[in-house]
């Protein structure tokens, strides 16, 4: 039969736990103090288009939203064109989404929502001098019949109206928007 006392003594050994706890406490407090009071100089992260003397602030965007909104052919389109654009980006949302998800609420777009991932796509594209165009699907998801022709017409009309015809046109889509872009690519070749 096993003696319970022997088992407990073997498990606890020489009772070094108070020393281990004390050492861990001292190390934790030391690390916390170093992190709290360390006054090191951050190296600025080089950002294209940002003057070298200005440091990057992750809470301040390099680009500000100033979208324009319009309705055409029964659907909603929202866009923004930076100074001297280098390309055009068409963003196609997925099912249960809208064009307003890509843009922050503003005086020109009261219904805009600015979902985190979607708005970051737009901010990064604008920072890289892409003119950004978003179009809402007529229904909950993109359809590949008449709606495909409507979107092609809107993109062609918008590019011509904004005098962006000489710039490369690229597209990015999620879910049914990604499939719709494949169909558009076949039409617009």
N, C-alpha and C positions, 0 to 999 in steps of 0.2 A: 504494500500500500504506500502511496506517495505521501510524504509529509508536506503539508502546505507551507510551513515556515521555511523549509529548505528551498522550495521552489521560489518563494518571494525573495529570499536573500540572494539566490543566484541571479535573479532577474535584475535586482537593484544594484548589485555589485558593491562598490566601495562608496556609494553615495556621493558621486561627483556632480550631481545635478546643480547644486547651488553655485558652483564655480562656472559651469557652462552657462547658466542663466545670467550670471553677473557679466561674463565676457560678452555674450550676445547683446546685453543691454548697453554696455559701454560702446561696442562697435556700432550699434544702431544710432545711439545719440551722436557719436562722432560723425557718422555719415550724414545725418540730418543737419548738423551744424555746418558742415562743409558745404552742403548743397544750399543751405539757407543764406549763409553769409559770404559765399564765394563771389567776388566782384571781378569776374573775368570779362575780357573784351571779346564780344562776338565778332567773328569775321563775317562781313556782309556776304550774302548769297548773290552771285552775279545773275541778274535777270535781264534778258534781252529787252532793249527799249527803255530801260531805267537808267538814269544818270548814275555813274559810278560813285558819286559822293553821297547819294541817297541810299539809306539802308532799307532793306526789304522788311515790311511789316506784314506778318501773316494775317492780321486783322483788317488791313486796309487793302482794298482791291486796286490793281493797276488800272482797271477799266470800270467805268460806271455805267449802269444800265440806263439807257435812254431809248427804249424801243418805240417804234411806231406801230399802230394797229389799224387794220382795215378788214372789211368784209368783201369777199368777191366770190361769185358763183356759189353762194349759200354756205360758205365756210369762212373761218377766221384765219387771218394770217398776221403774224407779228414778226418784225424784223428790226435789225439795227445794222448800220453800215459805219465802220470806223473810218478815220481819215486815211486816205491812200490804201484802199483794200487791195489785197494780193490774191484773193480767191473768194469764192462763194460757197457757203456751207448750208445745205438744206438738211434740217433735222426733222425726222419723222418719228413721232411718238408711238408707243405701243398701245395695246388695248386698254380701255378705261382711263386713258390719259387725254390731254388736250395740249394745244400750243401754249396756253397760259401757264403751264407747269414749268416752262423753261425760263420764265422772266419774273423778276421781283415786282411786287405791287408798286405802282408809280402813278403820278397824276395822269399820264397818258394811257395807263392800263390798270384800271381799278380791279378787274377780275383776275389779274395775274397772281399766281401763287408762289412761284419760285421754289420748287422742290430742290433739296440740296444737291443731288447728283445731276439733275437736269440743268440747273442754273450754272453749275461749275463747267459743264460742257460749253455753254454759251460764253462764260467769262474767259475761259482758256482760248476759245476760238477768236473772240474779239481781241484779246491780248496779242494774238498772232496775226492780226490784220485780216481776219476772215469776215466777210459780210455774212451775217447769219439770218436765215429765213426759216420760220417755223409755220407750219400749216396744220390746222385741226382737221381730223377726219370728219365726215358728215355724221357717221354713226359712232358706236362705241369702239369698233375696230375698223381698220382700213379694209375696203372692199376692192376687188380687182377688176371690176367691170367699168361702169361709167365714171366712178370716182378717180380711177387711175388717169383717165383722159382729162378730167377737171384739174387735177394736180399738175399734170404736164403743162396744161394751158396756163395755169397760174404762175408756175416757175418761169416759163418762157416769157410771158407778159411782164413779170416783175423784173427779170434780168434785163430785158430790153428797156423798160421804163427807167431803171436806175443806171443805165449806161454801163452795165457790167458784163456785156457780151464777150469781151476779149479775155476775161478772167476764167481760170479753171473752175468748173462746177463740180463739187464733191458732195456726197450725201452720207448721212449716218442715221440708222434707224434701229429701233428695238422692237422685238416681237413682230406683230403684223406690219409695223412700219419698215422693218428690215426686209421683209418679203416684198412689200410694195416698192421699195427702192430697186430691188432686182428687176421687177416688171418695168419700172420707169426707165431703167438703164437700157433695157431692150428696145423701148419705144424711142428713146432720145438719141440713139446711136446714129 
